[in-house]
């Protein structure tokens, strides 16, 4: 067999299962029980994986208690929480006891019940409505005394089609008047290697005279956290905030499950050191060393999907990860939160965050962060009809 025919044969063999995969993904999208409800002010109409999740979203959270057995079981969950967020082990227990979707919805509700998170969400929703109305008309201009450092995510030079290069957020921030700096990290490099590049970029902005907002996504989350940990206090005084979007702060079981040998068929050779740096064992050890300066305002931003709301892009990995508990199709939900910050979720969205317009979300996030920094104890966003900021 000549080389060309061999390559064609290999390609045909590799992609032979794809029609079956598409069929399975389509069927999984139609699975589950239909339900409509609200969690923390966010409404959703979707399908969920169990009667417990359907009742919890559609009835329990709405104050319509009609199943005394389930009511008692759910009441016990809340009573044992003592106001604290469940960790991955607790969410896994809830997933086994009720279902994965129940655990995800409960996690979203517990996040929303924290007063500072609720206050930040209210401010963000106002900013989003304002940006949605005025940003496309060029009427949103953010303060010139801020600038943004954007750190791309894994394989951003190859996965730009799904937004890994963060081109849309960068363009939106520039259009809103902010100076944006892009960090050229190694797209398949180790977290530790890229953290040094991020640290150098942060250090380089120290004399700009502007307050710095850092924006990261997914794998660049731990890279930013490690960079801020390594820098001396004098080198981070100009850093005002860090927006940690879908941050894989504690790695992902997808790496433990050896997803990336399959990824290389499509993406080409991937640096083994970069892959190894995202294992859960190594990432959780690294997470325990993170020390973010107290003056840096941290915003954790990520989606909370359920069975019926997962996009096609995330579906193939969302279901294998369910054995570990609630996830966004790439990372376990609690592993994206840096403690001490505020947490903002998008109910129904997954790791690709396709539920809202990304450009408007980015501008609204920046606006909310700036208003929060400048008015920490006052009104964050003025009412309709006013000029913001």
C-alpha positions as CSV (number, residue, x, y, z in Angstrom):
1,X,0.0,0.0,0.0
2,X,1.5,3.4,-1.0
3,X,1.8,6.2,1.5
4,X,-1.2,8.2,0.1
5,X,-3.5,5.2,0.2
6,X,-2.3,4.3,3.6
7,X,-3.1,7.8,4.9
8,X,-6.6,7.7,3.3
9,X,-7.2,4.3,4.9
10,X,-6.1,5.6,8.3
11,X,-8.3,8.6,8.0
12,X,-11.3,6.5,7.1
13,X,-10.7,4.2,10.0
14,X,-10.2,7.1,12.5
15,X,-13.4,8.9,11.5
16,X,-15.5,5.8,11.0
17,X,-17.1,6.1,14.4
18,X,-18.1,9.8,13.9
19,X,-21.6,9.2,12.5
20,X,-22.3,7.0,15.5
21,X,-20.9,9.6,17.8
22,X,-23.1,12.3,16.3
23,X,-26.2,10.0,16.7
24,X,-25.3,9.3,20.3
25,X,-24.8,13.0,21.1
26,X,-28.1,13.9,19.4
27,X,-30.0,11.3,21.4
28,X,-28.4,12.4,24.6
29,X,-29.5,16.0,23.9
30,X,-33.1,14.7,23.8
31,X,-32.9,12.7,26.9
32,X,-34.1,13.6,30.3
33,X,-37.2,15.2,31.9
34,X,-38.5,18.6,30.7
35,X,-38.6,21.3,33.4
36,X,-38.8,25.0,33.8
37,X,-37.5,26.9,36.9
38,X,-35.4,29.5,38.4
39,X,-32.2,29.4,40.4
40,X,-30.8,32.5,42.1
41,X,-32.7,34.8,39.8
42,X,-31.7,33.0,36.6
43,X,-34.5,31.2,34.7
44,X,-34.0,28.1,32.6
45,X,-36.1,25.7,30.6
46,X,-34.3,22.5,29.9
47,X,-34.2,18.7,30.5
48,X,-32.7,17.1,33.6
49,X,-31.5,13.6,34.4
50,X,-33.9,12.6,37.2
51,X,-37.2,13.1,38.9
52,X,-35.3,14.5,41.9
53,X,-33.7,17.2,39.8
54,X,-37.0,18.0,38.0
55,X,-38.8,18.4,41.3
56,X,-36.1,20.4,42.9
57,X,-35.9,22.9,40.0
58,X,-39.5,23.1,39.1
59,X,-41.2,22.8,42.5
60,X,-38.9,22.9,45.5
61,X,-37.0,26.1,44.7
62,X,-40.3,27.7,43.7
63,X,-41.7,27.1,47.1
64,X,-44.2,24.5,45.8
65,X,-43.7,21.6,48.2
66,X,-45.9,18.6,47.1
67,X,-43.6,15.6,47.7
68,X,-43.0,15.1,51.4
69,X,-40.4,12.4,51.0
70,X,-38.3,14.5,48.6
71,X,-38.9,17.6,50.6
72,X,-37.5,16.0,53.7
73,X,-34.5,14.6,51.9
74,X,-33.7,18.0,50.3
75,X,-34.3,19.9,53.6
76,X,-31.7,17.7,55.2
77,X,-29.2,18.6,52.5
78,X,-29.6,22.3,53.3
79,X,-29.6,21.8,57.0
80,X,-26.2,20.0,56.8
81,X,-24.6,22.7,54.6
82,X,-24.4,25.4,57.3
83,X,-24.2,28.1,54.6
84,X,-20.9,26.8,53.1
85,X,-20.4,25.7,49.5
86,X,-20.1,22.0,48.9
87,X,-16.8,20.7,47.8
88,X,-16.2,18.1,45.0
89,X,-16.6,15.2,47.5
90,X,-19.9,16.5,48.8
91,X,-21.2,17.1,45.3
92,X,-20.2,13.6,44.3
93,X,-22.1,12.3,47.2
94,X,-25.2,14.3,46.2
95,X,-24.8,13.1,42.6
96,X,-24.9,9.5,43.9
97,X,-27.7,10.1,46.3
98,X,-29.9,12.2,44.0
99,X,-28.4,12.8,40.5
100,X,-25.6,14.9,38.9
101,X,-28.1,17.5,37.6
102,X,-29.6,17.9,41.1
103,X,-26.1,18.4,42.5
104,X,-25.3,21.0,39.8
105,X,-28.5,23.0,40.5
106,X,-28.0,22.8,44.2
107,X,-24.4,24.1,43.8
108,X,-25.7,27.0,41.7
109,X,-28.3,27.8,44.3
110,X,-25.8,27.8,47.2
111,X,-23.5,30.1,45.2
112,X,-26.4,32.5,44.6
113,X,-27.4,32.5,48.3
114,X,-24.0,34.1,49.4
115,X,-24.8,37.8,49.8
116,X,-21.7,39.2,48.1
117,X,-22.4,36.9,45.1
118,X,-26.0,38.0,44.9
119,X,-24.9,41.7,45.1
120,X,-22.4,41.2,42.3
121,X,-24.9,39.4,40.1
122,X,-27.4,42.2,40.5
123,X,-24.8,44.7,39.4
124,X,-23.7,42.5,36.5
125,X,-27.2,42.1,35.2
126,X,-27.7,45.8,35.2
127,X,-24.4,46.3,33.4
128,X,-25.3,43.6,30.9
129,X,-28.7,45.2,30.1
130,X,-26.9,48.5,29.6
131,X,-24.1,47.0,27.4
132,X,-26.6,45.0,25.4
133,X,-28.5,48.2,24.6
134,X,-25.7,50.7,24.1
135,X,-22.4,48.8,23.3
136,X,-23.5,47.9,19.7
137,X,-24.1,51.6,19.2
138,X,-20.6,52.6,20.3
139,X,-21.9,54.4,23.4
140,X,-20.1,52.4,26.1
141,X,-16.7,53.8,27.0
142,X,-14.8,52.4,30.0
143,X,-12.4,54.6,32.1
144,X,-9.0,55.2,30.5
145,X,-7.2,54.7,33.8
146,X,-7.7,50.9,33.5
147,X,-6.0,48.5,31.1
148,X,-6.5,44.7,30.6
149,X,-4.0,41.9,30.4
150,X,-5.6,39.0,28.4
151,X,-4.1,35.5,28.8
152,X,-5.3,32.9,26.2
153,X,-6.1,29.3,27.0
154,X,-4.9,25.9,25.9
155,X,-4.0,25.4,22.2
156,X,-5.1,29.0,21.4
157,X,-3.1,29.0,18.2
158,X,-4.9,25.9,17.0
159,X,-8.4,26.2,18.6
160,X,-9.1,29.8,17.7
161,X,-12.3,28.7,16.0
162,X,-13.8,28.0,19.5
163,X,-12.5,31.2,21.0
164,X,-9.3,29.9,22.7
165,X,-7.4,33.0,21.5
166,X,-10.0,35.2,23.2
167,X,-10.2,37.4,20.1
168,X,-13.8,38.4,20.7
169,X,-13.3,39.7,24.3
170,X,-10.1,41.5,23.2
171,X,-11.9,43.3,20.4
172,X,-14.9,44.2,22.6
173,X,-12.7,45.7,25.3
174,X,-10.8,47.7,22.8
175,X,-14.0,49.0,21.3
176,X,-15.1,50.0,24.8
177,X,-12.0,52.1,25.2
178,X,-9.7,49.9,27.2
179,X,-6.1,49.3,26.3
180,X,-5.6,45.5,25.9
181,X,-2.3,43.6,26.2
182,X,-2.2,40.0,24.9
183,X,0.2,37.5,26.5
184,X,1.9,35.2,24.0
185,X,2.1,32.1,26.1
186,X,3.1,28.7,24.8
187,X,-0.2,27.3,23.5
188,X,0.6,23.7,24.6
189,X,3.1,24.7,27.3
190,X,3.2,23.6,31.0
191,X,1.3,25.8,33.5
192,X,4.6,26.6,35.3
193,X,6.4,27.8,32.1
194,X,3.4,30.0,31.1
195,X,3.1,31.4,34.6
196,X,6.6,32.9,34.2
197,X,5.5,34.5,30.9
198,X,2.4,35.9,32.6
199,X,4.5,37.2,35.6
200,X,6.8,39.0,33.2
201,X,3.8,40.6,31.4
202,X,2.3,41.7,34.8
203,X,5.7,43.1,35.9
204,X,6.0,45.0,32.6
205,X,2.8,47.0,33.2
206,X,3.8,48.2,36.7
207,X,4.9,51.6,35.5
208,X,2.0,52.3,33.2
209,X,0.1,54.5,35.6
210,X,-3.1,52.5,35.0
211,X,-4.8,49.9,37.1
212,X,-4.5,46.4,35.6
213,X,-7.4,43.9,35.2
214,X,-6.2,40.4,34.3
215,X,-8.6,38.2,32.2
216,X,-7.9,34.5,31.9
217,X,-9.9,31.5,30.7
218,X,-9.7,27.8,31.5
219,X,-6.0,26.6,31.6
220,X,-4.7,30.2,31.8
221,X,-6.5,30.4,35.2
222,X,-3.8,28.5,37.1
223,X,-1.1,30.2,35.1
224,X,-2.3,33.6,36.3
225,X,-2.8,32.4,39.9
226,X,0.8,31.0,40.0
227,X,2.2,34.2,38.4
228,X,0.5,36.3,41.1
229,X,1.8,33.9,43.8
230,X,5.4,34.2,42.6
231,X,5.5,38.0,42.2
232,X,6.7,40.2,45.0
233,X,4.2,42.6,46.6
234,X,5.8,45.6,44.9
235,X,5.3,43.9,41.6
236,X,1.5,43.5,42.0
237,X,0.5,46.8,43.5
238,X,-1.0,47.9,40.1
239,X,-3.1,44.8,39.7
240,X,-6.6,45.7,40.6
241,X,-8.6,42.6,39.6
242,X,-8.5,39.1,38.1
243,X,-11.4,37.7,36.1
244,X,-11.0,34.0,36.4
245,X,-13.3,32.6,33.6
246,X,-13.9,28.9,33.6
247,X,-10.5,28.5,35.4
248,X,-9.1,25.0,35.5
249,X,-7.5,25.8,38.8
250,X,-7.4,22.3,40.0
251,X,-6.8,20.6,36.7
252,X,-9.3,18.3,34.9
253,X,-10.0,14.5,35.0
254,X,-10.1,14.7,31.2
255,X,-6.3,14.6,31.4
256,X,-6.3,11.8,33.9
257,X,-8.5,9.9,31.4
258,X,-6.0,10.5,28.6
259,X,-8.1,12.5,26.3
260,X,-5.2,14.1,24.6
261,X,-3.7,11.2,22.6
262,X,-7.0,11.3,20.7
263,X,-6.8,15.1,20.5
264,X,-3.4,14.9,18.8
265,X,-5.0,13.1,15.8
266,X,-6.7,16.3,14.9
267,X,-4.5,19.0,16.5
268,X,-1.1,17.6,15.9
269,X,1.7,16.9,18.4
270,X,1.0,18.3,21.9
271,X,3.7,19.0,24.5
272,X,3.5,16.2,27.0
273,X,4.8,18.6,29.8
274,X,1.8,20.8,29.2
275,X,-0.6,17.9,29.4
276,X,1.0,16.6,32.6
277,X,0.7,20.0,34.2
278,X,-3.1,19.7,34.0
279,X,-3.5,16.4,35.8
280,X,-5.7,16.7,38.9
281,X,-3.0,15.4,41.3
282,X,-0.4,17.9,40.2
283,X,-2.9,20.7,39.8
284,X,-4.4,20.3,43.3
285,X,-1.0,20.3,44.9
286,X,-0.2,23.5,43.0
287,X,-3.6,25.0,44.0
288,X,-2.7,24.6,47.7
289,X,0.3,26.9,47.1
290,X,-1.6,29.8,45.5
291,X,-1.4,33.1,47.5
292,X,-3.2,35.9,45.6
293,X,-2.4,39.4,47.0
294,X,-5.3,40.6,49.2
295,X,-5.9,43.8,47.3
296,X,-6.6,41.9,44.1
297,X,-10.3,41.6,43.5
298,X,-11.1,38.1,42.1
299,X,-14.1,37.2,40.1
300,X,-14.9,33.5,39.4
301,X,-17.0,33.2,36.3
302,X,-18.3,30.0,34.8
303,X,-21.3,28.0,33.5
304,X,-23.5,25.5,35.3
305,X,-25.0,23.1,32.7
306,X,-27.4,20.3,33.1
307,X,-28.2,17.4,30.8
308,X,-30.5,19.3,28.4
309,X,-28.4,22.5,28.2
310,X,-25.0,21.2,27.2
311,X,-23.8,22.4,23.8
312,X,-22.6,20.1,21.1
313,X,-19.0,21.2,21.7
314,X,-19.0,20.1,25.3
315,X,-21.3,17.1,25.2
316,X,-18.7,14.5,24.3
317,X,-16.7,15.2,27.4
318,X,-19.6,16.3,29.7
319,X,-21.0,12.8,30.0
320,X,-17.8,10.9,30.7
321,X,-17.0,13.5,33.5
322,X,-20.4,12.9,35.2
323,X,-18.9,10.0,37.1
324,X,-16.9,12.6,39.1
325,X,-19.9,14.8,39.7
326,X,-21.2,18.2,38.2
327,X,-18.9,19.6,35.5
328,X,-19.0,22.1,32.7
329,X,-17.8,19.6,30.0
330,X,-14.1,20.2,30.9
331,X,-13.7,21.0,34.6
332,X,-15.5,20.0,37.8
333,X,-17.6,22.9,38.9
334,X,-16.1,23.5,42.4
335,X,-12.6,23.3,40.9
336,X,-13.1,26.6,39.1
337,X,-13.5,28.7,42.2
338,X,-10.7,30.6,43.8
339,X,-11.7,31.1,47.5
340,X,-12.2,34.7,48.7
341,X,-13.5,36.1,45.5
342,X,-17.0,36.6,44.2
343,X,-18.6,34.0,42.0
344,X,-20.8,34.6,39.1
345,X,-22.4,31.7,37.3
346,X,-24.3,31.3,34.0
347,X,-27.1,28.8,34.5
348,X,-27.3,26.4,31.6
349,X,-24.0,27.3,30.0
350,X,-21.0,25.0,29.7
351,X,-17.3,25.5,29.2
352,X,-17.8,27.2,25.9
353,X,-20.2,29.8,27.4
354,X,-22.4,30.2,24.4
355,X,-25.5,31.3,26.3
356,X,-25.0,35.0,25.9
357,X,-23.2,37.4,23.5
358,X,-19.6,37.1,24.5
359,X,-18.7,40.7,23.5
360,X,-21.5,42.1,25.6
361,X,-20.7,39.8,28.6
362,X,-17.0,40.9,28.5
363,X,-17.9,44.6,28.5
364,X,-20.5,44.1,31.2
365,X,-18.0,42.1,33.4
366,X,-15.3,44.8,33.0
367,X,-17.8,47.5,33.8
368,X,-19.1,45.7,36.9
369,X,-15.6,45.1,38.1
370,X,-14.5,48.7,37.7
371,X,-17.6,50.0,39.4
372,X,-17.1,47.5,42.2
373,X,-13.5,48.7,42.7
374,X,-14.4,52.3,42.7
375,X,-17.6,52.0,44.8
376,X,-17.1,48.9,47.1
377,X,-19.7,50.1,49.6
378,X,-22.1,52.1,47.5
379,X,-24.3,51.8,44.5
380,X,-22.5,49.8,41.8
381,X,-24.5,50.6,38.7
382,X,-26.9,53.5,38.3
383,X,-30.5,53.0,37.2
384,X,-31.9,53.1,33.7
385,X,-31.5,56.3,31.8
386,X,-28.2,57.3,33.5
387,X,-24.7,57.4,32.0
388,X,-22.5,54.4,33.0
389,X,-19.9,54.6,34.4
